[in-house]
Amino acid sequence: MTTISITKPQNITSINLGASSPKLGGVVNVTGFVNLISFFARQGTTANDLEGFIISEANDKLIYVDLVYNKLTGSANQYLPPNVETLLMQFNELNAPLSDLSSFTQLSTIATSGNVNMGGNIPTLPSNIRVIDFGGSGLTGVLPSLSAYTNLQRVWLYINPNLTVPANWTASASMTSIFLFSCQFSSAEVNTVLIEIDSFGTSNGALNIGGDNANATGAGLTAKSNLTSRGWEVITT
């Protein structure tokens, strides 16, 4: 296995592995890069085959981590530096659920879509969260109330057929990009989402709750019409 060593890792503020040919594999350990701010392990949709990414509390300046299209396993929690703002881990091989994220107070964006074996419930999120993309991540359980997350804009939870929407579900008025398609929701669940989003009176958002979800009915259809009249793009089955 090829090993790359750097004489003064403390001088490095950004690492971009790009798209190597042949692809880079193995484990990357950045614990000695105490001034590292950003880490990228891909270029566009072409990436590497990293199987490990090791960080520590010393990586407290590392705020942007892009590990998309690699072969990382375990839980996304283990790849979160203490002060991270953005973690992108789509299309890896994560096989353990996310756990409580509330202690990562700077985290604003987290994406794990395409990790079909991740599983678990949607965890408690940090108050600063703006973007969650857990599409196709094998989520289970009840969609939690999101009303406390007043900065939350993008909620992408599509293709999670074991996710359910409770009748008393609450959203945040800040949510403007909502993808809940192909979750096998019942008409009652679809209606709950439509009525809740409509209740805020917001304009010019996007809500996709189509795919293999059931049809909207009754008050749900009224809510859809209201949203559309205010400039929302609404897709239902």
C-alpha positions in Angstrom: 0.0 0.0 0.0 1.3 3.4 -1.0 1.9 5.8 1.9 2.1 9.6 1.6 3.8 11.6 4.3 3.9 15.4 4.8 6.8 17.0 6.7 4.7 19.8 8.2 1.1 18.8 8.2 0.3 21.7 10.6 0.9 24.1 7.6 -1.8 22.5 5.5 -5.3 24.2 5.5 -7.0 22.3 2.6 -6.6 18.8 1.1 -8.2 17.9 -2.2 -7.6 14.3 -3.4 -9.6 14.9 -6.5 -10.2 12.0 -8.9 -7.1 9.8 -8.9 -6.4 7.1 -11.5 -6.1 4.5 -10.2 -8.4 5.4 -7.4 -7.0 6.1 -3.9 -8.0 3.5 -1.3 -7.2 2.7 2.3 -7.4 5.1 5.2 -6.7 8.8 5.4 -5.6 10.1 8.8 -5.7 13.8 9.3 -5.3 14.0 13.0 -1.9 15.8 12.6 -3.4 18.4 10.3 -4.5 20.7 13.1 -5.1 23.7 10.9 -7.0 21.9 8.2 -10.1 23.7 7.2 -11.5 21.7 4.3 -11.1 18.1 2.9 -12.3 16.9 -0.5 -12.1 13.3 -1.7 -13.7 13.6 -5.1 -14.0 15.6 -8.3 -17.6 15.9 -9.5 -19.1 12.5 -9.6 -15.7 10.8 -9.9 -14.1 9.9 -6.5 -11.9 7.4 -4.8 -12.3 4.2 -2.8 -11.4 5.5 0.7 -12.3 3.0 3.4 -11.4 5.1 6.4 -11.1 8.8 7.4 -9.6 9.4 10.8 -10.1 12.6 12.7 -9.8 13.8 16.3 -10.8 16.6 18.6 -7.6 18.3 17.4 -9.3 18.9 14.1 -11.3 21.7 15.5 -10.7 24.0 12.5 -12.0 21.4 10.0 -15.4 22.8 8.9 -16.0 21.3 5.4 -15.7 17.6 4.7 -16.6 16.1 1.3 -16.4 12.3 1.3 -19.0 11.6 -1.4 -18.6 8.5 -3.6 -16.2 6.5 -1.4 -16.4 3.2 0.5 -16.7 4.5 4.1 -18.6 2.3 6.5 -19.9 2.7 10.1 -21.9 5.7 11.2 -21.6 9.2 9.7 -21.1 10.4 13.3 -17.5 9.1 13.3 -16.6 11.4 10.4 -17.8 14.6 12.1 -15.0 17.0 13.4 -16.1 18.9 16.5 -16.8 22.2 14.7 -17.9 20.9 11.3 -20.3 23.0 9.3 -20.8 20.8 6.3 -20.5 17.0 6.0 -21.2 15.4 2.6 -21.2 11.5 2.6 -23.6 10.6 -0.2 -23.1 7.2 -1.9 -20.7 5.5 0.5 -21.3 2.2 2.4 -22.5 3.5 5.7 -24.1 0.7 7.7 -24.9 2.1 11.1 -27.4 4.8 12.1 -26.8 8.4 12.8 -27.0 9.3 16.5 -27.7 12.5 18.3 -26.2 15.5 16.4 -27.2 18.2 18.8 -23.7 18.7 20.2 -22.4 19.7 16.7 -23.6 23.2 17.2 -22.0 24.6 14.0 -23.3 21.9 11.7 -25.6 23.4 9.0 -25.5 20.8 6.2 -25.4 17.0 6.4 -26.0 14.6 3.5 -26.0 10.8 3.5 -28.3 10.0 0.6 -27.6 6.7 -1.2 -26.4 4.9 1.9 -29.2 2.3 1.7 -27.9 0.3 4.7 -27.5 3.2 7.1 -30.9 2.7 8.8 -32.1 4.1 12.1 -34.3 7.0 13.0 -33.8 10.6 12.2 -31.6 11.9 15.0 -31.9 15.0 17.1 -30.4 17.8 15.0 -28.4 20.8 15.9 -30.3 24.1 16.3 -28.3 25.7 13.4 -29.2 23.1 10.8 -30.1 24.3 7.4 -29.9 21.3 5.1 -30.6 17.6 5.7 -30.4 15.1 2.9 -31.1 11.6 4.1 -32.7 10.3 0.9 -32.4 6.6 0.3 -30.7 6.0 3.6 -33.0 3.2 5.0 -34.5 5.4 7.6 -37.2 3.9 9.9 -39.6 5.2 12.5 -41.6 8.4 12.9 -40.8 11.7 11.1 -40.0 13.9 14.1 -41.3 17.4 14.6 -39.0 19.9 12.9 -40.7 23.1 14.2 -37.7 23.9 16.5 -35.3 24.2 13.6 -36.0 27.7 12.5 -33.1 27.9 10.0 -34.0 24.6 8.3 -34.5 25.1 4.6 -33.9 21.8 2.7 -35.5 18.6 4.0 -34.7 15.7 1.6 -36.0 12.4 3.0 -37.1 10.7 -0.3 -37.1 6.9 -0.9 -37.4 5.9 2.8 -40.3 3.5 2.7 -40.2 2.7 6.4 -40.6 6.3 7.5 -44.0 7.3 8.8 -45.7 10.7 9.4 -47.7 11.2 12.6 -51.0 13.0 12.4 -49.6 15.8 14.7 -46.4 16.3 12.7 -45.1 19.9 12.7 -42.7 21.5 10.3 -40.7 24.8 10.3 -41.8 27.8 8.4 -38.3 28.1 7.1 -38.6 24.9 5.0 -38.7 25.7 1.3 -37.3 22.6 -0.4 -39.0 19.4 0.8 -38.5 16.1 -1.0 -40.5 13.2 0.5 -41.3 11.3 -2.7 -41.4 7.5 -2.8 -41.8 6.8 0.9 -45.0 4.8 0.5 -47.0 7.3 2.6 -50.7 6.8 2.9 -53.1 9.5 1.8 -53.5 10.6 5.4 -49.8 11.1 5.7 -49.5 13.0 2.5 -52.4 15.2 3.6 -50.7 15.9 6.9 -47.6 17.2 5.2 -49.5 19.3 2.6 -51.8 20.9 5.3 -48.8 21.6 7.6 -46.7 23.3 4.9 -49.7 25.3 3.7 -50.4 26.6 7.2 -47.3 28.8 7.2 -48.6 30.9 4.2 -45.1 30.9 2.6 -44.4 31.3 -1.1 -42.2 30.0 -3.9 -41.0 26.7 -2.4 -40.7 23.2 -3.8 -42.5 20.2 -2.3 -42.3 16.7 -3.9 -44.4 14.2 -2.2 -45.2 12.0 -5.2 -43.6 8.8 -6.5 -45.1 5.7 -4.8 -46.9 7.7 -2.1 -50.7 7.6 -2.1 -52.8 10.4 -3.6 -53.7 13.6 -1.7 -57.4 13.8 -0.9 -59.9 16.3 0.6 -58.1 19.0 2.7 -54.8 17.8 1.3 -55.8 18.7 -2.2 -57.0 22.1 -1.0 -53.7 22.7 0.7 -51.9 21.8 -2.6 -54.0 24.3 -4.5 -53.2 27.0 -1.9 -49.5 26.3 -2.1 -49.5 26.3 -5.9 -51.4 29.7 -6.0 -48.5 31.1 -3.9 -45.8 30.0 -6.3 -44.9 26.6 -4.8 -44.0 23.8 -7.1 -46.0 20.8 -5.6 -45.7 17.3 -6.9 -48.1 14.6 -5.7 -49.0 11.2 -7.0 
